[in-house]
Amino acid sequence: MPAEKRAFRGAAVPAQKSAARGATPPKKRAARVITRTGDLGATSLFGPGRVRKTDPRIAALGDLDETQAAIGVARARLRGADAAALLECQRGLYLVMAEVAMPRPTRPARQIGPEVATRRPARLVRRIGPDDIAGLDALGERLRARAGAEPRFVVPGENARSAALDHARTVARRAERAVVGLADARALDATLLLPWLNRLSDVLYLMARASEPRAAAAKTEPTARRARPAIAVPARTGPARKV
């Protein structure tokens, strides 16, 4: 090999580094919002490949995203500790969405082949854990102590804050049902996701009740467990017949 080529091979990388020290670092490309990659009805999850936008995972992600937006509307009407608690709920929702978007092998690793079976699976930095569920449990207990709420049917709309929270609760329940469907189809390990989503709806219900005046309890509908009122039976006017 000629001397100049050997010198080039040995000095190419250091020379590039030294020149880069005095140069302006290249600007990062801004993420494109309009990509046009979904124009034909397909989209991406974490990992290779694309799926149709009617895929159950995409439907569940859409419901979770709608829950995010609904909680955001409610949070915009609140202040202080309640607003901070809803922000933490929104952060937890993003963890749920990341887990739903993770691919899962359709075949056991032993059937795929040794070259794939030994490959490290995709990993998330943070997942929903038992501490997250316990945190929502504790938040729910604090809200229940504030509201003095008992399980009952409510007519949403006592004020703008509670109405927004009740709307977010119903959207969260729909998202929970979508994740249940994925779990039932064995497309997702929802061992910890489902308890967390269930607690989220409870927290939104209790926060809505805590956002209402105490007098609002008198305007709620009776629960199904309440005994029915007795029906008055007219007294007999004639003599009783022997049976």
Contacts in CASP RR format, 6 or more apart in sequence:
PFRMAT RR
TARGET T0000
AUTHOR 0000-0000-0000
METHOD contacts of the structure
MODEL  1
MPAEKRAFRGAAVPAQKSAARGATPPKKRAARVITRTGDLGATSLFGPGR
VRKTDPRIAALGDLDETQAAIGVARARLRGADAAALLECQRGLYLVMAEV
AMPRPTRPARQIGPEVATRRPARLVRRIGPDDIAGLDALGERLRARAGAE
PRFVVPGENARSAALDHARTVARRAERAVVGLADARALDATLLLPWLNRL
SDVLYLMARASEPRAAAAKTEPTARRARPAIAVPARTGPARKV
37 43 0 8 1.000
37 44 0 8 1.000
38 53 0 8 1.000
41 52 0 8 1.000
41 53 0 8 1.000
42 50 0 8 1.000
42 51 0 8 1.000
42 52 0 8 1.000
42 53 0 8 1.000
43 50 0 8 1.000
43 51 0 8 1.000
43 52 0 8 1.000
43 53 0 8 1.000
43 58 0 8 1.000
44 50 0 8 1.000
44 51 0 8 1.000
45 51 0 8 1.000
45 57 0 8 1.000
45 58 0 8 1.000
45 101 0 8 1.000
45 102 0 8 1.000
45 103 0 8 1.000
46 98 0 8 1.000
46 101 0 8 1.000
46 102 0 8 1.000
46 103 0 8 1.000
46 122 0 8 1.000
47 103 0 8 1.000
47 122 0 8 1.000
48 103 0 8 1.000
51 57 0 8 1.000
51 58 0 8 1.000
52 58 0 8 1.000
56 178 0 8 1.000
56 181 0 8 1.000
56 182 0 8 1.000
56 185 0 8 1.000
56 187 0 8 1.000
57 100 0 8 1.000
57 101 0 8 1.000
57 182 0 8 1.000
57 187 0 8 1.000
57 188 0 8 1.000
59 178 0 8 1.000
60 100 0 8 1.000
60 175 0 8 1.000
60 178 0 8 1.000
60 179 0 8 1.000
60 181 0 8 1.000
60 182 0 8 1.000
61 97 0 8 1.000
61 100 0 8 1.000
61 101 0 8 1.000
62 175 0 8 1.000
63 171 0 8 1.000
63 174 0 8 1.000
63 175 0 8 1.000
63 178 0 8 1.000
64 93 0 8 1.000
64 96 0 8 1.000
64 97 0 8 1.000
64 100 0 8 1.000
64 175 0 8 1.000
64 178 0 8 1.000
64 179 0 8 1.000
65 97 0 8 1.000
66 171 0 8 1.000
66 174 0 8 1.000
66 175 0 8 1.000
67 93 0 8 1.000
67 168 0 8 1.000
67 171 0 8 1.000
67 172 0 8 1.000
67 174 0 8 1.000
67 175 0 8 1.000
68 90 0 8 1.000
68 93 0 8 1.000
68 94 0 8 1.000
70 164 0 8 1.000
70 167 0 8 1.000
70 168 0 8 1.000
70 171 0 8 1.000
70 172 0 8 1.000
71 86 0 8 1.000
71 89 0 8 1.000
71 90 0 8 1.000
71 93 0 8 1.000
71 168 0 8 1.000
71 172 0 8 1.000
71 204 0 8 1.000
72 86 0 8 1.000
72 90 0 8 1.000
72 168 0 8 1.000
73 164 0 8 1.000
73 167 0 8 1.000
73 168 0 8 1.000
74 86 0 8 1.000
74 161 0 8 1.000
74 164 0 8 1.000
74 165 0 8 1.000
74 167 0 8 1.000
74 168 0 8 1.000
74 204 0 8 1.000
75 83 0 8 1.000
75 86 0 8 1.000
75 87 0 8 1.000
75 90 0 8 1.000
77 160 0 8 1.000
77 161 0 8 1.000
77 164 0 8 1.000
78 86 0 8 1.000
78 161 0 8 1.000
78 211 0 8 1.000
82 207 0 8 1.000
82 210 0 8 1.000
82 211 0 8 1.000
85 139 0 8 1.000
85 203 0 8 1.000
85 207 0 8 1.000
86 207 0 8 1.000
89 136 0 8 1.000
89 200 0 8 1.000
89 203 0 8 1.000
92 128 0 8 1.000
92 132 0 8 1.000
92 196 0 8 1.000
93 200 0 8 1.000
95 124 0 8 1.000
95 126 0 8 1.000
95 127 0 8 1.000
95 128 0 8 1.000
95 132 0 8 1.000
96 128 0 8 1.000
96 179 0 8 1.000
96 193 0 8 1.000
96 196 0 8 1.000
96 197 0 8 1.000
98 124 0 8 1.000
98 127 0 8 1.000
99 124 0 8 1.000
99 127 0 8 1.000
99 128 0 8 1.000
99 188 0 8 1.000
99 193 0 8 1.000
100 179 0 8 1.000
100 182 0 8 1.000
100 188 0 8 1.000
100 193 0 8 1.000
102 122 0 8 1.000
102 124 0 8 1.000
103 122 0 8 1.000
104 187 0 8 1.000
104 188 0 8 1.000
104 189 0 8 1.000
105 112 0 8 1.000
109 116 0 8 1.000
109 117 0 8 1.000
110 117 0 8 1.000
127 192 0 8 1.000
128 192 0 8 1.000
128 193 0 8 1.000
128 196 0 8 1.000
129 192 0 8 1.000
129 196 0 8 1.000
130 192 0 8 1.000
132 192 0 8 1.000
132 196 0 8 1.000
133 192 0 8 1.000
133 195 0 8 1.000
133 196 0 8 1.000
133 199 0 8 1.000
136 196 0 8 1.000
136 199 0 8 1.000
136 200 0 8 1.000
136 202 0 8 1.000
136 203 0 8 1.000
137 199 0 8 1.000
139 203 0 8 1.000
140 199 0 8 1.000
140 202 0 8 1.000
140 203 0 8 1.000
140 206 0 8 1.000
143 149 0 8 1.000
143 203 0 8 1.000
143 206 0 8 1.000
143 207 0 8 1.000
143 209 0 8 1.000
143 210 0 8 1.000
144 206 0 8 1.000
146 210 0 8 1.000
147 206 0 8 1.000
147 209 0 8 1.000
147 210 0 8 1.000
147 212 0 8 1.000
148 209 0 8 1.000
149 205 0 8 1.000
149 206 0 8 1.000
149 209 0 8 1.000
149 210 0 8 1.000
149 217 0 8 1.000
151 223 0 8 1.000
152 220 0 8 1.000
152 221 0 8 1.000
152 222 0 8 1.000
152 223 0 8 1.000
153 220 0 8 1.000
153 221 0 8 1.000
153 222 0 8 1.000
153 223 0 8 1.000
153 224 0 8 1.000
154 166 0 8 1.000
154 208 0 8 1.000
154 209 0 8 1.000
154 220 0 8 1.000
154 221 0 8 1.000
155 219 0 8 1.000
155 220 0 8 1.000
155 221 0 8 1.000
156 162 0 8 1.000
156 163 0 8 1.000
156 166 0 8 1.000
156 167 0 8 1.000
156 208 0 8 1.000
157 163 0 8 1.000
157 166 0 8 1.000
158 212 0 8 1.000
158 213 0 8 1.000
158 216 0 8 1.000
158 219 0 8 1.000
159 211 0 8 1.000
159 212 0 8 1.000
159 213 0 8 1.000
161 208 0 8 1.000
161 211 0 8 1.000
162 208 0 8 1.000
162 209 0 8 1.000
162 211 0 8 1.000
162 212 0 8 1.000
162 216 0 8 1.000
163 208 0 8 1.000
165 204 0 8 1.000
165 205 0 8 1.000
165 207 0 8 1.000
165 208 0 8 1.000
165 211 0 8 1.000
166 204 0 8 1.000
166 205 0 8 1.000
166 208 0 8 1.000
168 204 0 8 1.000
169 201 0 8 1.000
169 204 0 8 1.000
169 205 0 8 1.000
169 208 0 8 1.000
172 197 0 8 1.000
172 200 0 8 1.000
172 201 0 8 1.000
172 204 0 8 1.000
173 201 0 8 1.000
175 197 0 8 1.000
176 194 0 8 1.000
176 197 0 8 1.000
176 198 0 8 1.000
176 200 0 8 1.000
176 201 0 8 1.000
179 188 0 8 1.000
179 190 0 8 1.000
179 193 0 8 1.000
179 194 0 8 1.000
179 197 0 8 1.000
180 190 0 8 1.000
180 194 0 8 1.000
182 188 0 8 1.000
182 190 0 8 1.000
183 189 0 8 1.000
183 190 0 8 1.000
183 193 0 8 1.000
183 194 0 8 1.000
209 216 0 8 1.000
END
